């Protein structure tokens, strides 16, 4: 809450107190009437509603500004990946999902298509974050010495060799073989597919509407 709003609240309080003081000194009997009680109730209710409206407007403006920052940050990371082909494991795309918490502020200001586009930005960023985190865990486990000890083994039956007679051949049992090693960077095609289909919105009319709400030129 900035200084101008605090000054406004103080001014309203002073005016109300001054009005009560004047009324008490010049219209003493007025305070004993039911009309006075109704008037005070109306006055207090109006002030409460006014303060609530101001706080709600401020919360909406602040939420819009935070969401704009989160969209800009997320698209900056995605854009760098498209250019460099590499995500940073230590940098989350969606650090905080302010949109999911504050979407109710904007349902009357944005169209359904605009709401969906912003939601898609957050859902795409969170999906990429999950994939990147899982890849990081996989690479960490893959580098450990006991990684292949944890890989399940597959039992297969070796078919008989037709060139060897059954009388001279020893019984052929099933053989246990390990699962082949995972392919390095197997996640890259999946990330590339998601990123290539993503529609950037920071320089679109969707974000322009958010900027108007946030009072950013």
C-alpha positions in Angstrom: 0.0 0.0 0.0 1.6 3.3 -1.1 1.8 6.6 0.7 -1.0 8.2 -1.4 -3.5 5.5 -0.4 -2.5 5.8 3.3 -3.0 9.6 3.0 -6.5 9.1 1.5 -7.5 6.7 4.3 -6.3 9.2 6.9 -8.2 12.1 5.2 -11.4 10.1 5.2 -11.0 9.2 8.8 -10.4 12.9 9.8 -13.4 14.0 7.8 -15.6 11.5 9.5 -14.4 12.4 12.9 -14.8 16.1 12.2 -18.3 15.5 11.0 -19.2 13.6 14.1 -17.7 16.3 16.3 -19.6 19.1 14.6 -22.9 17.1 14.7 -22.4 16.4 18.4 -21.8 20.1 19.3 -24.6 21.6 17.2 -27.1 18.9 17.0 -26.9 17.1 20.4 -30.3 15.6 20.3 -29.6 14.2 16.9 -27.3 11.6 18.5 -30.2 10.1 20.4 -32.3 9.4 17.3 -32.5 6.1 15.4 -31.7 8.0 12.2 -28.3 8.8 13.6 -27.6 5.1 14.3 -28.8 4.2 10.8 -26.6 6.9 9.3 -23.5 5.8 11.3 -24.2 2.2 10.2 -24.4 3.3 6.6 -21.3 5.4 6.9 -19.2 2.6 8.5 -20.5 0.1 5.9 -19.6 2.4 3.1 -16.1 2.8 4.4 -15.6 -0.9 4.8 -16.9 -1.6 1.3 -14.6 1.2 -0.1 -11.6 -0.2 1.7 -12.4 -3.7 0.5 -12.7 -2.6 -3.1 -9.4 -0.7 -2.9 -7.6 -3.7 -1.4 -9.1 -6.1 -4.1 -8.0 -3.7 -6.8 -4.5 -3.5 -5.4 -4.3 -7.3 -5.1 -5.4 -7.7 -8.7 -2.8 -5.2 -9.9 0.0 -6.8 -7.9 -1.1 -10.3 -9.2 -1.0 -9.1 -12.8 2.5 -7.7 -12.4 3.8 -10.9 -10.8 2.2 -13.0 -13.5 3.7 -10.9 -16.2 7.1 -11.4 -14.6 6.6 -15.2 -14.4 5.5 -15.4 -18.1 8.5 -13.3 -19.2 10.9 -15.5 -17.2 9.4 -18.7 -18.4 9.5 -17.7 -22.1 13.0 -16.4 -21.7 14.2 -19.9 -20.5 12.2 -21.7 -23.3 13.5 -19.3 -25.9 17.1 -19.9 -24.8 16.6 -23.6 -25.0 15.4 -23.2 -28.6 18.5 -21.2 -29.4 21.1 -23.3 -27.5 19.4 -26.7 -27.3 20.1 -27.0 -23.6 18.0 -26.6 -20.4 19.6 -25.7 -17.1 18.8 -28.2 -14.4 19.2 -25.6 -11.7 16.7 -23.1 -13.2 13.0 -23.8 -12.9 10.8 -22.5 -15.7 7.8 -22.0 -13.3 9.3 -21.0 -10.0 5.8 -20.1 -8.6 2.4 -20.6 -10.2 0.8 -17.3 -9.3 -1.7 -17.7 -12.2 -3.3 -20.8 -10.6 -3.8 -18.9 -7.4 -5.1 -15.6 -8.9 -6.9 -16.6 -12.1 -10.2 -15.6 -10.5 -9.2 -11.9 -10.7 -9.1 -12.0 -14.5 -12.1 -14.1 -15.6 -14.1 -10.9 -16.3 -11.3 -9.1 -18.0 -9.9 -11.7 -20.4 -11.6 -13.9 -22.9 -11.7 -17.7 -22.6 -9.1 -18.0 -25.3 -6.8 -15.5 -23.5 -7.2 -17.4 -20.3 -6.4 -20.7 -22.0 -3.2 -19.3 -23.5 -1.9 -18.1 -20.2 -2.8 -21.4 -18.6 -1.0 -23.2 -21.4 2.2 -21.2 -20.7 2.1 -22.4 -17.0 1.2 -26.0 -17.8 3.9 -26.3 -20.5 6.5 -24.8 -18.1 5.5 -27.1 -15.3 5.6 -30.1 -17.6 9.1 -29.2 -18.8 10.2 -28.7 -15.2 9.0 -32.2 -14.3 10.8 -33.8 -17.2 14.0 -31.9 -16.5 13.8 -32.9 -12.8 13.3 -36.5 -13.7 16.2 -36.4 -16.2 18.4 -34.9 -13.5 17.5 -37.7 -11.0 18.0 -40.3 -13.7 21.5 -38.9 -14.7 22.4 -38.8 -11.0 21.4 -42.4 -10.5 22.9 -43.4 -13.8 26.3 -42.1 -12.6 26.3 -44.1 -9.4 28.3 -47.3 -9.2 25.3 -49.5 -8.3 23.1 -48.3 -11.1 23.2 -51.5 -13.1 22.8 -53.6 -10.0 19.3 -52.1 -9.7 18.4 -52.8 -13.4 16.0 -55.8 -13.6 17.2 -58.9 -15.5 15.2 -60.5 -18.2 15.0 -64.3 -18.5 14.9 -65.6 -22.1 14.8 -69.1 -23.6 17.6 -69.9 -26.1 16.1 -71.9 -29.0 17.8 -75.2 -29.9 20.5 -75.2 -32.5 19.2 -77.3 -35.4 22.8 -78.1 -36.5 23.5 -79.9 -33.2 21.9 -83.3 -32.6 19.7 -83.6 -29.6 21.7 -86.7 -28.4 25.0 -84.8 -28.3 23.8 -81.5 -27.1 23.6 -80.6 -23.5 20.3 -79.4 -22.1 19.8 -75.7 -23.0 18.5 -73.6 -20.1 17.2 -70.1 -20.1 19.8 -67.4 -20.0 19.7 -64.3 -17.9 20.7 -61.1 -19.6 20.6 -57.5 -18.5 18.4 -54.9 -20.1 20.4 -52.8 -22.6 21.9 -49.5 -21.4 19.6 -46.5 -21.8 20.3 -44.3 -24.7 22.0 -41.1 -23.8 19.9 -37.9 -24.1 16.7 -39.9 -24.8 14.7 -37.0 -23.5 15.9 -34.5 -26.0 13.4 -35.4 -28.8 10.5 -35.1 -26.3 11.6 -31.7 -25.0 12.2 -30.5 -28.6 8.7 -31.6 -29.6 7.1 -29.7 -26.6 9.1 -26.6 -27.2 8.6 -26.5 -30.9 4.8 -26.5 -30.4 4.7 -23.9 -27.7 3.1 -20.5 -28.7 4.9 -17.6 -27.2 2.5 -15.0 -25.8 4.6 -12.3 -24.0 4.5 -10.0 -27.1 0.9 -10.8 -27.9 -2.4 -9.0 -27.2 -2.9 -11.4 -24.3 -0.1 -9.9 -22.3 -1.1 -6.4 -23.5 -4.4 -6.9 -21.7 -2.5 -8.0 -18.5 -0.3 -5.0 -18.8 -3.4 -2.7 -18.8 -4.7 -4.4 -15.7 -1.2 -4.1 -14.1 -1.1 -0.4 -15.1 2.2 -1.0 -17.0 2.8 0.9 -20.2 
